[in-house]
Amino acid sequence: MKLLSRFAFLALLFLLPFTGGCQYVRYFTPLNPSNSSSKPVSHAAFDALLKKYVDAQGMVNYSGLRADSAALNGYLKTVSDNLPNNTWSKQDQLAYWLNAYNAFTLQRVLRAYPLKSIKDLGGDKTLVNTVWDQKFIRLGKDKYTLNDIEQRIIRRHFDDYRVHFALVCAAMSCPKLRREAYVASRLNQQLDEQGVDFVNDPTKNKLMNSKAEISSIFNFYPGDFKKDGNSIQKTINRYAKQKISPEASLTYMNYNWALNEQK
């Protein structure tokens, strides 16, 4: 068993340089940062910023948002100072983490704006030096990475593949950034709406009956879409207007890492 574990660890180290920032990564240790005295936070400030600086196509007015960065930083201070705990509902906790990921991503882009791609902000070795591995996120007294939030918190504690339709890493091939913050009272509806929008977007998924050229997100996280007898085809058909065969052959589109910026 020890030999097998050591082999798995060495295999992971070998593969790291060849994986991208948002690819399917199994972190060994989950995280659960919390504040026992906190109450669910209001996301109204983030909601107002999204409505003001994100258009119907999910593109961001980064120039305008940069001029209003004090408002974004103020919201993120509230997030940082009020970590969730187990007295919060699961919906409140997940809404918190989805908003935190998206808002901190915007903040990281603004700190280096203008730029062509978020990938320009780091190296190409996953879990080592990509922008998703930089510890710039203060939560409580400690600092975390975007990968910590996505891989070690959201994916480890919330068994819901729809999070991949909601997390936006500032790239054209990501799901559209929603023009409102996630909130517990409507979270299930919001995630389903994100699924419908993403699956039926022809720039991200080209659907035909017997075959489909689909987003690489389905290839980055295949296990998340295949749990409990599910399949990628079933996931697509849950939201697709153009249904595909349960045995449809799947190919994956190249991921466009250009910044999701309004032109």
C-alpha positions in Angstrom: 0.0 0.0 0.0 2.8 2.4 0.9 4.6 1.6 -2.4 1.4 2.2 -4.3 0.8 5.5 -2.6 4.3 6.6 -3.3 3.9 5.6 -7.0 0.7 7.7 -7.2 2.4 10.7 -5.6 5.4 10.4 -8.0 3.0 10.0 -11.0 1.2 13.2 -9.9 4.4 15.1 -9.7 5.4 13.9 -13.2 2.1 15.0 -14.6 1.8 18.5 -13.0 3.9 20.3 -15.6 1.6 19.1 -18.4 -1.7 20.2 -16.8 -3.5 23.5 -17.2 -4.8 25.9 -14.6 -8.5 24.7 -14.4 -7.9 21.0 -15.2 -9.1 18.1 -13.3 -6.8 18.0 -10.2 -7.2 15.8 -7.2 -6.0 17.6 -4.1 -5.0 15.2 -1.3 -6.3 17.3 1.6 -9.7 19.2 1.7 -9.9 22.6 3.3 -12.6 23.9 5.6 -11.7 27.5 6.7 -14.4 28.8 9.0 -15.4 31.4 11.5 -17.6 30.0 14.3 -19.2 33.4 15.1 -20.1 34.6 11.6 -23.6 35.0 10.1 -24.4 34.6 6.4 -23.1 37.7 4.6 -25.0 40.0 2.2 -23.8 39.8 -1.4 -25.7 42.9 -2.4 -22.5 44.9 -3.0 -21.1 42.3 -5.4 -24.5 42.0 -7.1 -24.5 45.8 -7.8 -21.0 45.6 -9.4 -22.0 42.7 -11.6 -25.1 44.5 -12.8 -23.1 47.6 -13.6 -20.0 46.1 -15.2 -21.1 42.8 -16.8 -23.1 42.7 -20.0 -25.7 40.2 -21.2 -23.0 38.1 -22.9 -21.0 37.8 -19.6 -18.3 40.1 -20.8 -16.7 42.4 -18.2 -16.0 46.2 -18.4 -12.6 45.9 -16.7 -11.8 49.5 -17.2 -14.9 50.6 -15.4 -14.6 48.0 -12.7 -11.0 49.1 -12.1 -12.2 52.6 -11.4 -14.7 51.2 -9.0 -12.2 48.7 -7.4 -12.7 50.2 -3.9 -16.3 48.8 -3.9 -15.0 45.4 -5.0 -12.3 45.4 -2.4 -14.8 46.4 0.3 -17.0 43.5 -0.6 -14.1 41.1 -0.5 -13.1 42.4 2.9 -16.5 41.4 4.1 -16.0 38.0 2.6 -12.6 37.7 4.2 -13.8 38.7 7.6 -16.9 36.4 7.7 -16.0 32.9 6.8 -18.9 30.5 6.8 -19.5 27.8 9.4 -21.8 24.8 9.8 -24.7 26.9 11.2 -25.0 28.3 7.8 -27.3 26.4 5.3 -25.5 24.5 2.6 -27.0 27.0 0.1 -25.5 30.0 2.0 -22.1 28.3 2.2 -22.0 27.4 -1.5 -23.3 30.9 -2.6 -20.5 32.4 -0.5 -17.7 30.3 -2.1 -19.0 30.7 -5.6 -19.1 34.5 -5.2 -15.8 34.5 -3.5 -14.1 32.6 -6.3 -15.5 34.9 -9.0 -14.9 38.1 -7.1 -11.3 37.3 -6.2 -10.7 36.3 -9.8 -11.9 39.8 -10.9 -9.7 41.4 -8.3 -6.6 39.5 -9.5 -7.2 40.5 -13.1 -7.7 44.2 -12.1 -4.4 44.2 -10.2 -2.6 43.5 -13.5 -5.0 45.1 -16.0 -4.7 45.6 -18.9 -3.8 42.1 -20.0 -4.7 39.6 -22.8 -5.2 36.5 -20.7 -5.4 35.5 -17.1 -2.8 32.8 -17.8 -0.3 35.6 -18.4 -0.3 36.2 -14.6 1.5 33.0 -13.7 3.5 30.1 -15.0 2.3 26.9 -16.6 2.9 24.3 -13.8 -0.3 23.4 -12.1 -0.2 23.4 -8.3 3.2 25.2 -8.6 3.2 28.6 -10.2 0.0 29.3 -12.2 -2.2 32.2 -11.3 -4.5 29.7 -9.7 -1.7 28.7 -7.3 -0.9 32.2 -6.0 -1.7 32.8 -2.4 -3.3 36.2 -2.7 -6.7 35.5 -1.1 -7.0 36.4 2.5 -9.7 34.4 4.4 -9.6 35.1 8.1 -5.9 35.2 9.2 -4.6 33.0 6.4 -4.0 33.3 2.6 -5.3 30.9 0.0 -5.3 30.3 -3.7 -8.1 30.1 -6.3 -7.3 26.4 -6.6 -7.8 26.1 -2.9 -11.3 27.5 -3.2 -12.3 25.5 -6.3 -10.5 22.2 -5.8 -10.1 21.8 -2.0 -13.3 23.5 -0.8 -16.1 23.7 -3.4 -15.4 20.4 -5.2 -14.6 18.5 -2.0 -17.5 19.7 0.2 -20.4 20.3 -2.4 -21.3 17.3 -4.6 -22.8 19.3 -7.4 -21.4 19.3 -11.0 -23.3 22.6 -11.7 -20.6 24.5 -9.9 -18.6 24.2 -13.2 -21.3 26.3 -14.9 -20.9 29.0 -12.2 -17.2 29.3 -11.6 -15.7 31.9 -14.0 -11.9 32.1 -14.4 -12.0 35.2 -16.6 -11.6 33.4 -20.0 -13.7 33.4 -23.1 -14.3 29.6 -22.9 -15.5 29.8 -19.3 -19.2 30.0 -18.5 -20.7 33.5 -18.8 -20.2 35.6 -15.7 -23.6 36.0 -14.2 -25.0 39.5 -13.9 -26.0 38.9 -10.4 -24.5 37.4 -7.3 -25.4 33.9 -6.1 -27.8 33.9 -3.2 -29.0 31.0 -1.1 -32.7 31.6 -1.6 -32.4 31.1 -5.4 -29.2 29.1 -5.7 -30.8 26.0 -7.2 -32.6 28.0 -9.9 -29.5 30.1 -10.6 -27.3 27.0 -11.1 -29.8 25.4 -13.4 -30.1 28.6 -15.4 -26.3 28.6 -15.7 -26.4 25.1 -17.0 -29.0 26.0 -19.7 -27.0 29.0 -20.8 -23.7 27.2 -20.9 -24.8 24.0 -22.7 -26.8 25.8 -25.3 -24.1 28.4 -26.1 -22.9 27.4 -29.6 -19.5 29.0 -29.0 -18.9 26.4 -26.2 -20.9 23.4 -27.3 -21.9 22.2 -30.8 -24.6 19.6 -30.4 -25.9 17.1 -33.0 -27.8 13.9 -32.5 -25.0 11.3 -32.9 -22.0 13.5 -32.0 -21.1 16.6 -30.1 -18.2 18.9 -29.9 -18.3 20.2 -26.4 -16.5 22.3 -23.9 -13.2 21.1 -22.5 -14.7 21.7 -19.0 -16.4 18.3 -19.4 -13.0 16.9 -20.1 -11.3 18.7 -17.2 -13.6 17.2 -14.6 -15.0 14.0 -16.1 -15.5 12.3 -12.7 -17.7 15.1 -11.5 -20.1 14.5 -14.4 -20.1 10.7 -14.2 -21.1 10.1 -10.6 -24.1 7.9 -9.5 -24.7 6.4 -13.0 -24.6 9.8 -14.7 -22.8 10.6 -17.9 -21.7 13.6 -19.8 -24.3 12.9 -22.4 -27.0 12.8 -19.7 -25.8 16.0 -18.2 -25.9 17.8 -21.6 -29.4 16.5 -22.3 -30.7 17.8 -18.9 -30.2 21.3 -20.3 -29.9 21.0 -24.1 -32.5 22.2 -26.5 -30.9 20.1 -29.1 -30.7 16.6 -27.5 -27.9 14.2 -28.3 -27.9 10.4 -28.3 -27.0 8.8 -25.0 -24.2 7.1 -27.0 -23.2 10.3 -28.9 -19.4 10.5 -29.7 -17.8 13.4 -27.9 -14.9 15.6 -28.9 -13.7 18.6 -27.0 -13.2 22.2 -28.2 -9.9 24.0 -27.7 -10.1 26.2 -24.6 -9.9 30.0 -25.4 -8.0 31.7 -22.6 -8.4 35.2 -24.0 -9.8 37.6 -21.4 -13.6 37.9 -21.1 -13.4 41.6 -21.7 -16.0 43.9 -23.3 -14.8 45.4 -26.6 
